Amino acid sequence: MAKAKQAKADDYRSLDDQALAAKIGDEEVSLKKLHFSHAVNPIENPLTIRQLRRTIARMKTEQRRRALGF
C-alpha cells in the first residue's frame, strides 16, 4: 500500500506548477459534481468520494511543499 501512495506522489512531483494547479482545479470540480450526484441519487461506490478527496489532498500537499521550497 505504501508503494502505491509513493507512486502517486511521484506522479504529482513530475508535473509543473501550472499543470498541478490545473489538475487540482479539475479534481475539485469533479468532487463537487460527485457530491451533488451522491446527494440526489446514491452512487454505486461511495468510497470514490474518499479516494478523490485524498487525491486532492496529496496534490495540495505537493503544491504547498513546493511553495515552502522543500
Rosetta silent file (secondary structure, phi, psi, omega in degrees, C-alpha in Angstrom):
SEQUENCE: MAKAKQAKADDYRSLDDQALAAKIGDEEVSLKKLHFSHAVNPIENPLTIRQLRRTIARMKTEQRRRALGF
SCORE:     score description
SCORE:     0.000 S_00000001
   1 L     0.000  -38.177 -179.948    0.000    0.000    0.000 S_00000001
   2 H   -65.394  -33.349  179.347    2.831    2.389    0.765 S_00000001
   3 H   -66.318  -37.486  179.453    4.295    1.784   -2.685 S_00000001
   4 H   -65.700  -41.495  178.265    1.044    2.820   -4.367 S_00000001
   5 H   -66.188  -38.853  179.145    0.966    6.087   -2.401 S_00000001
   6 H   -64.941  -39.189  178.758    4.607    6.732   -3.247 S_00000001
   7 H   -64.010  -40.217  178.816    3.898    6.173   -6.936 S_00000001
   8 H   -65.276  -42.038  179.531    1.035    8.683   -6.819 S_00000001
   9 H   -63.531  -38.087  177.810    3.224   11.248   -5.067 S_00000001
  10 H   -64.973  -35.632  177.752    5.899   10.779   -7.734 S_00000001
  11 H   -62.468  -40.725 -179.187    3.293   11.414  -10.436 S_00000001
  12 H   -72.883  -32.186  179.181    2.412   14.759   -8.856 S_00000001
  13 H   -68.944  -26.416 -178.288    6.053   15.707   -8.426 S_00000001
  14 L   -77.512  -15.490  179.443    6.656   15.244  -12.140 S_00000001
  15 L   -80.938  150.249  174.071    4.050   17.915  -13.032 S_00000001
  16 L   -81.562  172.694 -173.480    4.991   21.570  -13.292 S_00000001
  17 H   -60.152  -43.456 -178.287    3.304   24.175  -11.082 S_00000001
  18 H   -68.076  -41.170  179.589    0.689   25.277  -13.619 S_00000001
  19 H   -65.968  -38.228  178.055   -0.270   21.725  -14.561 S_00000001
  20 H   -64.587  -43.851  179.158   -0.565   20.789  -10.888 S_00000001
  21 H   -64.376  -39.702  178.103   -2.814   23.778  -10.174 S_00000001
  22 H   -65.222  -41.425 -179.863   -4.976   22.950  -13.190 S_00000001
  23 H   -66.395  -37.980  176.820   -5.269   19.324  -12.123 S_00000001
  24 H   -62.246  -45.120  178.736   -6.261   20.360   -8.594 S_00000001
  25 H   -60.900  -43.121  178.791   -8.983   22.601  -10.022 S_00000001
  26 H   -63.183  -42.634 -178.757  -10.286   19.835  -12.268 S_00000001
  27 H   -68.638  -35.426  177.895  -10.361   17.327   -9.429 S_00000001
  28 H   -66.216  -39.698  176.218  -12.164   19.767   -7.115 S_00000001
  29 H   -63.809  -42.137  178.361  -14.857   20.329   -9.746 S_00000001
  30 H   -61.587  -40.343  178.806  -15.138   16.580  -10.164 S_00000001
  31 H   -64.669  -42.097  178.820  -15.513   16.157   -6.385 S_00000001
  32 H   -62.540  -41.980  178.179  -18.292   18.762   -6.242 S_00000001
  33 H   -64.113  -39.724 -179.965  -20.157   17.008   -9.056 S_00000001
  34 H   -66.319  -42.145  176.907  -19.711   13.673   -7.317 S_00000001
  35 H   -60.589  -43.770 -178.933  -21.022   15.075   -4.023 S_00000001
  36 H   -65.764  -45.515 -179.292  -24.054   16.521   -5.770 S_00000001
  37 H   -65.659  -30.439  177.968  -24.837   13.353   -7.700 S_00000001
  38 H   -72.616  -32.230  179.074  -24.482   11.344   -4.492 S_00000001
  39 H   -71.713  -36.640 -178.658  -26.927   13.645   -2.700 S_00000001
  40 H   -76.911  -48.719 -177.335  -29.514   13.331   -5.462 S_00000001
  41 L  -142.766  116.402 -175.825  -29.094    9.651   -6.177 S_00000001
  42 L   -52.523  130.513  179.574  -26.694    7.459   -4.131 S_00000001
  43 L   -77.504  161.239 -174.759  -23.694    6.448   -6.207 S_00000001
  44 L   -64.577  -42.811 -178.572  -22.712    2.825   -6.552 S_00000001
  45 L  -125.462   95.231 -177.470  -19.381    3.134   -4.744 S_00000001
  46 L   -68.276  -12.052  177.706  -19.310    5.979   -2.202 S_00000001
  47 H   -69.057  -15.449  177.125  -15.648    5.265   -1.421 S_00000001
  48 H   -65.094  -29.300  177.128  -14.755    7.083   -4.638 S_00000001
  49 H   -64.381  -45.610  179.730  -15.568   10.328   -2.807 S_00000001
  50 H   -63.653  -43.392 -179.954  -12.998    9.493   -0.141 S_00000001
  51 H   -62.989  -42.206 -179.948  -10.399    8.486   -2.718 S_00000001
  52 H   -67.148  -39.572  177.389  -10.896   11.674   -4.696 S_00000001
  53 H   -61.638  -42.376 -179.974  -10.690   13.805   -1.549 S_00000001
  54 H   -70.016  -35.082  176.535   -7.410   12.157   -0.590 S_00000001
  55 H   -62.752  -43.807  178.095   -6.034   12.570   -4.102 S_00000001
  56 H   -62.474  -41.139  179.254   -6.758   16.287   -3.941 S_00000001
  57 H   -62.764  -39.713  177.991   -5.072   16.448   -0.530 S_00000001
  58 H   -63.732  -41.134  179.340   -1.961   14.761   -1.926 S_00000001
  59 H   -67.407  -40.873  178.744   -1.796   17.263   -4.777 S_00000001
  60 H   -67.051  -34.287  176.347   -2.287   20.221   -2.434 S_00000001
  61 H   -63.240  -43.498  177.465    0.426   18.843   -0.165 S_00000001
  62 H   -63.767  -40.412  178.923    2.822   18.733   -3.106 S_00000001
  63 H   -63.264  -42.893  179.339    1.830   22.276   -4.064 S_00000001
  64 H   -67.779  -38.460  178.314    2.470   23.508   -0.516 S_00000001
  65 H   -59.653  -42.337  178.191    5.781   21.640   -0.358 S_00000001
  66 H   -66.116  -39.714 -179.197    6.915   23.484   -3.466 S_00000001
  67 H   -64.321  -34.227  179.372    5.749   26.827   -2.066 S_00000001
  68 H   -81.431  -14.062  176.940    7.826   26.279    1.060 S_00000001
  69 L    88.508   23.937  178.083   10.856   25.308   -1.014 S_00000001
  70 L   -89.617    0.000    0.000   11.342   21.707    0.091 S_00000001
